[in-house]
């Protein structure tokens, strides 16, 4: 940046130019007026444009700039003029909001010179000037269209860096490929619009959870000249164009070409807040229903880097995150990623590798390698992406010569004394009970130990710790005391430790529980949070050692159905297996009693013929149920649902009406297979209609509201839980076998009936999976426990629905009360053992954990309270610590064996 600011007069006026030579002279005068920036500096500020072959090149190469400023017989091309004028204005800190108008002045002056040249050239076409003039006219028309788009978006410093030209170059082709009208507004892609709406809701909640309100600390960021160059600073790289407030991050990013950004900052500097702000700024124009942004807007999606698993290709992982976190169907997620309609904002690159570091951050390097392979739609240029990373981790990556290629880099600045004072004045205005403490904090900042105090309070996170502690009654003089003769860095670390120590007692005091509940004690809260932080460290180690860890098993996410290992991994799994075996045996005994086909007296002489099938099918089902119970990570399926009751009622009614006719067909098929020996036509018709109506009604109730982008496909349902579907098939075969045995059916009929019942049960299992595994269009926000709470309800619904089919079999050989009792007991046990595996594992783990005194029995109540107290926060469908520094500070040095 030049040290000689421009004078009071405005930039040179190109309007007086009457020839190309005078116009070029005006460009030279503009450069001198701006402070005579070097050619290299102009190249850096000029940005990049797309060449005719699609390659991205510098808009102001040094050799080209030197040549253009020396020639006097030819009018410079418009893309050069625009980039040159913009670079000069940026260099001298010209007001950002006035740059578009100044660029427009130069465009008008250049246009005025084109028409006379054209008129003269038409008088003598032999010299080829007509062709030159026509080319100039076409170029100018394209430039006007590009400038019009740039003015519509508001310009701004970053947006005027010359990158607008690159966006305009391929705009028509992109709109044509995307089915958009040139210059008009594109039709909404339903899946893209749904994703935009859900991103906006989730990020708004995350923002409030981090900030505790709406106000953002006065964070600023500084740019760096040139691309990131793989993490290694460019030799002799100059400082950037200046500092920007966090609120301008949206305009800054929109002006980048290519749109690749690396955000670097210290611990607590506000990287996540800046990422959330960027996402909200970019997604806001896509949320209103009345319009859709022009061109090919990208929907920004913030992703936790810690959820990426090593060696996973980035694009399939990104598609999976869209399905898991935002409820898109697999096909829609893959399409949006393939068509580059999603902007990945990868937050927390530094959280991939454990701390303290024992070598190069290999997982972070692996993810950067994948991101460097991520290209745009053409496959020839880097794809748009944003990454945030802690400063010390970034230094390690730079040392390993790893980084985000072709990315611009910004660094979050530490808070100044003035910014700290402004934040405290805004939080504690005059008249606030804590307003008198502002002077004490200011005195500490300017006192003998001011260097250490400023270093300790230089980030929004540390400033929040201080404000929270003071609001709870702590003395700021005691919190911020430091030895003036001590090393400032060590003194700042001591202050930080006192702030972290004071935070939990302060948050506990400021967020008391309801009047009817016993208050939590600070020591209790700290002990429980320490246990949770130790579990997160264990999760990080397990993830690093597991080829395909379950979703949510990361170093930062507290997922309710993944907390059971705290009670002891082997112990909880063994207890779960025993409990499931007991429930499975109860379900099978209830079925045997209800069916009453095999009586003990008749089995004394051994099993033979079709009698072997019943215990074989039972044993197979029990083995599957127990196998699911002792599996490493039962999944809590169920998606997110918030369907109005009226719609559910209509769904249930329509499902019952649709299910009755197939049920009648099934009953008549059974009548034909049994030859009328087990039941008659009336029973077959009535029982089939009742069973089909109940099954259809349950499916309709659970499936109400799921359609379009939210619906799960059959292939996805089969891939999700194949072993569970096999268990469904065995239960269906077991139920269908009993009427055939009562009728003493021949082997062909017996085989056909059992096979048909097996296929029907598998089909019903797929239908249930689709009905309960997707999202509702009305659901925009999720609670971390939603899937876990739905798990037992879905499981019992599975069991009782099967009990309806079983009772129709039982009444053939038993009285109605006995049949009802057996169906109810068997169905409930079946559902808990087979359909609520994740819930059962979690409850057993929670009981064991509470019995060992590691966590409270009412853990969910504590986690919700911790979010209210700002100790934890909700991120998507998981709990997280309010800040990683707090999590690391609470993690004990030694984690006892599980």
KAMOMO-V560800 format. One record per backbone hydrogen bond with DSSP energy under -0.5 kcal/mol. CO is the residue of the C=O (numbers start at 1). NH is the residue of the N-H. E is the energy in kcal/mol with one decimal. If there is no record, write none. Layout:
CO_NH_E + CO_NH_E
//
This chain:
3_5_-0.8 + 12_14_-0.6 + 13_16_-0.7 + 14_17_-1.8 + 19_23_-2.2 + 20_24_-2.6 + 21_25_-2.2 + 22_26_-2.0 + 23_27_-1.7 + 24_28_-1.9 + 25_29_-2.4 + 26_30_-2.3 + 27_31_-2.0 + 28_32_-2.1 + 29_33_-2.9 + 30_34_-2.1 + 31_36_-2.5 + 32_35_-1.0 + 38_42_-2.2 + 39_43_-2.2 + 40_44_-1.9 + 41_45_-2.3 + 42_46_-1.9 + 43_47_-0.6 + 44_47_-0.6 + 47_59_-2.2 + 47_60_-0.5 + 48_166_-0.5 + 49_51_-0.5 + 49_57_-2.8 + 51_54_-1.7 + 55_51_-3.7 + 55_57_-0.6 + 57_49_-2.7 + 58_61_-0.5 + 61_65_-2.7 + 62_66_-2.3 + 63_67_-2.1 + 64_68_-2.7 + 65_69_-2.1 + 66_70_-0.7 + 67_70_-0.8 + 67_71_-1.5 + 77_81_-2.1 + 78_82_-3.0 + 79_83_-1.9 + 80_84_-2.9 + 81_85_-2.9 + 82_86_-2.4 + 83_87_-2.5 + 84_88_-2.3 + 85_89_-2.3 + 86_90_-2.5 + 87_91_-2.1 + 88_92_-1.5 + 89_94_-2.7 + 90_93_-1.3 + 95_98_-1.5 + 95_99_-0.6 + 96_99_-0.9 + 96_100_-0.6 + 96_156_-0.6 + 98_102_-1.8 + 99_103_-2.7 + 100_104_-2.0 + 101_105_-1.6 + 102_106_-1.6 + 103_107_-1.9 + 104_108_-2.4 + 105_109_-2.0 + 106_110_-2.1 + 107_111_-2.5 + 108_112_-2.0 + 109_113_-0.9 + 110_113_-0.6 + 110_114_-0.9 + 111_114_-0.7 + 111_115_-1.3 + 112_116_-0.7 + 113_117_-1.1 + 114_118_-2.2 + 115_119_-2.3 + 116_120_-2.1 + 117_121_-2.2 + 118_122_-1.9 + 119_123_-0.8 + 120_123_-0.7 + 120_124_-0.6 + 121_124_-1.0 + 122_125_-0.5 + 124_127_-1.4 + 125_128_-1.7 + 128_132_-1.5 + 129_133_-2.8 + 130_134_-2.7 + 131_135_-2.3 + 132_136_-2.5 + 133_137_-2.7 + 134_138_-2.3 + 135_139_-2.5 + 136_140_-2.7 + 137_141_-2.3 + 138_142_-2.2 + 139_143_-2.3 + 140_144_-2.4 + 141_145_-1.9 + 142_146_-2.3 + 143_147_-3.0 + 144_148_-2.6 + 145_149_-1.9 + 146_150_-2.2 + 147_151_-2.9 + 148_152_-1.9 + 149_153_-1.4 + 150_155_-1.6 + 151_154_-1.0 + 154_156_-0.7 + 156_160_-1.1 + 157_160_-0.7 + 158_161_-1.3 + 162_165_-0.9 + 162_166_-0.6 + 163_167_-1.6 + 164_168_-2.0 + 165_169_-1.8 + 166_170_-1.0 + 168_171_-1.0 + 168_172_-0.5 + 170_174_-2.4 + 171_175_-2.7 + 172_176_-2.5 + 173_177_-2.4 + 174_178_-1.7 + 175_180_-3.3 + 176_179_-1.0 + 181_184_-1.8 + 188_190_-0.7 + 189_193_-3.1 + 190_194_-2.4 + 191_195_-2.3 + 192_196_-2.4 + 193_197_-2.3 + 194_198_-2.2 + 195_199_-2.6 + 196_200_-2.3 + 197_201_-1.9 + 198_202_-2.6 + 199_203_-2.7 + 200_204_-1.8 + 201_205_-1.9 + 202_206_-2.3 + 203_207_-2.5 + 204_208_-2.0 + 205_209_-2.2 + 206_210_-1.9 + 207_211_-2.6 + 208_212_-2.4 + 217_219_-3.2 + 219_246_-1.7 + 220_413_-2.8 + 221_244_-2.6 + 222_411_-2.5 + 223_240_-1.4 + 229_232_-1.6 + 231_233_-0.6 + 234_237_-2.2 + 238_225_-1.6 + 242_223_-1.3 + 244_221_-2.6 + 245_248_-1.9 + 246_249_-1.5 + 248_252_-2.3 + 249_253_-2.4 + 250_254_-2.1 + 251_255_-1.1 + 252_255_-0.6 + 253_256_-1.8 + 258_260_-2.2 + 259_385_-1.6 + 260_408_-2.8 + 261_263_-0.5 + 261_387_-2.4 + 262_264_-0.6 + 262_410_-2.4 + 263_389_-2.5 + 264_412_-2.7 + 265_391_-1.8 + 266_269_-2.0 + 268_461_-1.6 + 270_274_-2.3 + 271_275_-2.4 + 272_276_-2.7 + 273_277_-2.5 + 274_278_-2.4 + 275_279_-2.3 + 276_280_-2.6 + 277_281_-2.4 + 278_282_-2.2 + 279_283_-2.2 + 280_284_-1.6 + 283_286_-1.4 + 283_287_-0.6 + 284_287_-1.3 + 284_288_-0.7 + 293_186_-0.5 + 298_300_-0.7 + 299_343_-2.3 + 301_345_-2.8 + 303_305_-0.7 + 303_347_-3.3 + 304_307_-1.8 + 305_308_-2.0 + 309_312_-1.7 + 311_313_-0.5 + 313_317_-1.6 + 314_318_-2.9 + 315_319_-2.5 + 316_320_-2.3 + 317_321_-2.0 + 318_322_-1.8 + 319_323_-1.7 + 320_324_-2.8 + 321_325_-2.8 + 321_326_-0.6 + 322_326_-1.0 + 322_328_-1.6 + 323_327_-1.1 + 329_333_-2.7 + 330_334_-2.3 + 331_335_-2.1 + 332_336_-2.6 + 333_337_-2.1 + 334_338_-2.7 + 335_339_-2.5 + 336_341_-2.9 + 337_340_-1.2 + 341_299_-2.5 + 342_344_-0.7 + 343_301_-2.6 + 344_346_-0.7 + 344_386_-2.4 + 345_303_-2.9 + 345_347_-0.8 + 346_388_-2.1 + 347_305_-2.7 + 348_351_-1.6 + 349_352_-1.2 + 360_362_-1.9 + 361_365_-2.3 + 362_366_-2.4 + 363_367_-2.2 + 364_368_-2.4 + 365_369_-2.3 + 366_370_-1.8 + 367_371_-2.5 + 368_372_-2.4 + 369_373_-1.0 + 370_374_-0.7 + 371_374_-0.5 + 373_375_-0.5 + 374_383_-2.6 + 376_379_-0.7 + 381_376_-2.9 + 384_344_-0.6 + 385_261_-2.1 + 386_346_-3.1 + 387_263_-3.3 + 388_349_-2.7 + 389_265_-1.4 + 390_394_-2.4 + 391_395_-2.1 + 392_396_-1.6 + 393_397_-2.4 + 394_398_-2.6 + 395_399_-2.2 + 396_400_-1.8 + 397_402_-2.8 + 398_401_-1.4 + 403_405_-0.9 + 404_407_-1.2 + 407_228_-3.5 + 408_262_-2.9 + 409_224_-1.3 + 410_264_-2.5 + 411_222_-2.5 + 416_420_-2.5 + 417_421_-2.4 + 418_422_-2.5 + 419_423_-2.3 + 420_424_-2.3 + 421_425_-2.3 + 422_426_-2.1 + 423_427_-2.2 + 424_428_-3.2 + 429_432_-2.5 + 432_435_-1.9 + 434_437_-1.4 + 435_438_-1.8 + 436_439_-0.7 + 436_440_-0.7 + 437_441_-2.2 + 438_442_-2.5 + 439_443_-2.6 + 440_444_-1.9 + 441_445_-2.0 + 442_446_-1.7 + 443_447_-0.8 + 447_450_-1.9 + 449_453_-2.2 + 450_454_-2.9 + 451_455_-1.9 + 452_456_-2.0 + 453_457_-2.0 + 455_458_-0.8 + 458_415_-3.2 + 459_463_-2.1 + 460_464_-2.1 + 461_465_-2.2 + 462_466_-2.2 + 463_467_-2.4 + 464_468_-2.6 + 465_469_-2.3 + 466_470_-2.4 + 467_471_-2.4 + 468_472_-1.1 + 469_474_-2.3 + 470_473_-1.6 + 474_476_-0.6 + 475_479_-2.2 + 476_480_-2.5 + 478_481_-0.7 + 482_484_-0.5 + 483_486_-1.4 + 487_491_-2.7 + 488_492_-2.4 + 489_493_-2.0 + 490_494_-2.0 + 491_495_-2.1 + 492_496_-2.3 + 493_497_-2.2 + 494_498_-2.0 + 495_499_-2.3 + 496_500_-2.3 + 497_501_-2.5 + 498_502_-2.1 + 499_503_-1.0 + 500_504_-0.8 + 501_505_-0.7 + 502_506_-2.0 + 503_507_-3.2 + 504_508_-2.6 + 505_509_-2.1 + 506_510_-2.1 + 507_511_-1.0 + 514_517_-1.8 + 521_525_-2.7 + 522_526_-2.5 + 523_527_-2.4 + 524_528_-2.5 + 525_529_-2.5 + 526_530_-2.5 + 527_531_-1.8 + 528_532_-2.1 + 529_533_-2.5 + 530_534_-2.3 + 531_535_-1.9 + 532_536_-1.9 + 533_537_-1.8 + 534_538_-2.0 + 535_539_-2.6 + 536_540_-2.2 + 537_541_-2.0 + 538_542_-2.6 + 539_543_-2.8 + 540_544_-2.0 + 541_545_-1.3 + 542_546_-0.7 + 543_546_-0.9 + 550_553_-1.9 + 552_554_-1.9 + 557_559_-0.8 + 558_560_-0.5 + 558_879_-2.2 + 559_562_-2.4 + 560_563_-1.4 + 563_566_-1.8 + 564_567_-1.6 + 565_568_-1.6 + 568_572_-2.7 + 569_573_-1.9 + 570_574_-2.3 + 571_575_-2.4 + 572_576_-2.4 + 573_577_-2.3 + 574_578_-2.1 + 575_579_-2.6 + 576_580_-2.6 + 577_581_-2.2 + 578_582_-2.2 + 579_583_-2.4 + 580_584_-2.7 + 581_585_-2.3 + 582_586_-2.3 + 583_587_-2.4 + 584_588_-2.1 + 585_589_-2.7 + 586_590_-2.5 + 587_591_-1.7 + 588_592_-2.5 + 589_593_-2.7 + 590_594_-2.4 + 591_595_-2.9 + 592_596_-2.4 + 597_599_-0.7 + 599_602_-1.1 + 599_603_-0.9 + 600_603_-0.9 + 601_604_-0.7 + 603_606_-1.6 + 608_611_-1.8 + 609_612_-1.4 + 610_613_-0.7 + 610_614_-0.8 + 611_615_-0.8 + 612_616_-1.8 + 613_617_-2.8 + 614_618_-2.4 + 615_619_-2.9 + 616_620_-2.3 + 617_621_-2.2 + 618_622_-2.7 + 619_623_-2.3 + 620_624_-2.0 + 621_625_-2.7 + 622_626_-2.6 + 623_627_-2.4 + 624_628_-2.5 + 625_629_-1.7 + 626_630_-2.0 + 628_631_-0.7 + 635_637_-1.1 + 640_776_-1.8 + 644_648_-2.1 + 645_649_-2.9 + 646_650_-2.3 + 647_651_-2.6 + 648_652_-2.9 + 649_653_-2.4 + 650_654_-2.7 + 651_655_-2.4 + 652_656_-2.3 + 653_657_-2.4 + 654_658_-2.4 + 655_659_-1.9 + 656_660_-1.6 + 657_661_-0.7 + 658_662_-0.6 + 659_663_-1.9 + 660_664_-2.3 + 661_665_-2.2 + 662_666_-2.3 + 663_667_-2.5 + 664_668_-2.6 + 665_669_-2.0 + 666_670_-2.2 + 667_671_-2.1 + 668_672_-2.0 + 669_673_-2.3 + 670_674_-2.2 + 671_675_-0.8 + 671_676_-1.3 + 674_677_-1.4 + 680_684_-2.3 + 681_685_-2.5 + 682_686_-2.8 + 683_687_-3.0 + 684_688_-1.9 + 685_689_-2.3 + 686_690_-2.6 + 687_691_-2.9 + 688_692_-2.5 + 689_693_-2.2 + 690_694_-2.4 + 691_695_-2.4 + 692_696_-2.7 + 693_697_-2.6 + 694_698_-2.5 + 695_699_-2.2 + 696_700_-2.5 + 697_701_-2.5 + 698_702_-2.1 + 699_703_-2.3 + 700_704_-1.0 + 703_706_-2.1 + 705_707_-0.7 + 705_777_-1.3 + 707_710_-1.6 + 708_711_-1.4 + 709_329_-0.9 + 710_775_-0.8 + 713_717_-2.1 + 714_718_-2.4 + 715_719_-2.5 + 716_720_-1.7 + 717_721_-1.3 + 721_725_-1.8 + 722_726_-1.9 + 723_727_-1.9 + 724_728_-2.1 + 725_729_-2.3 + 726_730_-2.2 + 727_731_-2.1 + 728_732_-2.5 + 729_733_-2.6 + 730_734_-2.4 + 731_735_-2.3 + 732_736_-2.5 + 733_737_-1.5 + 734_738_-0.9 + 735_739_-0.6 + 736_740_-0.9 + 737_741_-2.0 + 738_742_-2.3 + 739_743_-1.8 + 740_745_-2.5 + 741_744_-1.1 + 746_750_-2.9 + 747_751_-3.0 + 748_752_-2.5 + 749_753_-2.7 + 750_754_-2.5 + 751_755_-2.4 + 752_756_-2.5 + 753_757_-2.5 + 754_758_-2.3 + 755_759_-2.5 + 756_760_-2.5 + 757_761_-2.4 + 758_762_-2.2 + 759_763_-2.4 + 760_764_-2.3 + 761_765_-2.3 + 762_766_-2.4 + 763_767_-2.4 + 764_768_-2.7 + 765_769_-2.4 + 766_770_-2.6 + 767_771_-2.5 + 768_772_-2.3 + 769_773_-1.8 + 770_774_-0.7 + 776_779_-1.3 + 778_780_-0.6 + 783_786_-2.3 + 785_789_-2.8 + 786_790_-2.1 + 787_791_-1.2 + 788_792_-0.8 + 789_793_-0.8 + 790_794_-2.9 + 791_795_-2.4 + 792_796_-2.9 + 793_797_-2.1 + 794_798_-2.5 + 795_799_-2.3 + 796_800_-3.1 + 797_801_-2.2 + 798_802_-2.2 + 799_803_-1.8 + 800_804_-1.3 + 801_805_-1.2 + 802_806_-2.1 + 803_807_-2.6 + 804_808_-1.2 + 805_809_-0.8 + 806_809_-0.8 + 806_810_-2.6 + 807_811_-2.3 + 809_812_-1.2 + 810_813_-2.2 + 810_814_-1.4 + 815_819_-2.2 + 816_820_-2.8 + 817_821_-2.5 + 818_822_-2.6 + 819_823_-2.3 + 820_824_-2.6 + 821_825_-2.6 + 822_826_-2.6 + 823_827_-2.4 + 824_828_-2.2 + 825_829_-2.3 + 826_830_-2.4 + 827_831_-2.4 + 828_832_-2.4 + 829_833_-2.3 + 830_834_-2.4 + 830_835_-0.6 + 831_835_-1.9 + 831_836_-0.9 + 836_840_-2.5 + 837_841_-2.5 + 838_842_-2.4 + 839_843_-2.6 + 840_844_-2.3 + 841_845_-2.5 + 842_846_-2.5 + 843_847_-2.4 + 844_848_-2.4 + 845_849_-2.5 + 846_850_-2.5 + 847_851_-2.4 + 848_852_-1.6 + 849_854_-2.3 + 849_855_-0.6 + 850_853_-1.4 + 857_859_-1.4 + 858_862_-1.7 + 859_863_-2.6 + 860_864_-2.2 + 861_865_-2.2 + 862_866_-2.7 + 863_867_-1.5 + 864_868_-1.8 + 865_869_-2.3 + 866_871_-2.7 + 866_872_-1.6 + 867_870_-1.2 + 871_882_-2.5 + 873_875_-0.5 + 873_880_-2.6 + 875_878_-1.3 + 878_875_-2.8 + 879_558_-3.3 + 880_873_-2.8 + 883_887_-1.8 + 884_888_-2.8 + 885_889_-2.1 + 886_890_-1.7 + 887_891_-1.1 + 894_896_-0.6
//
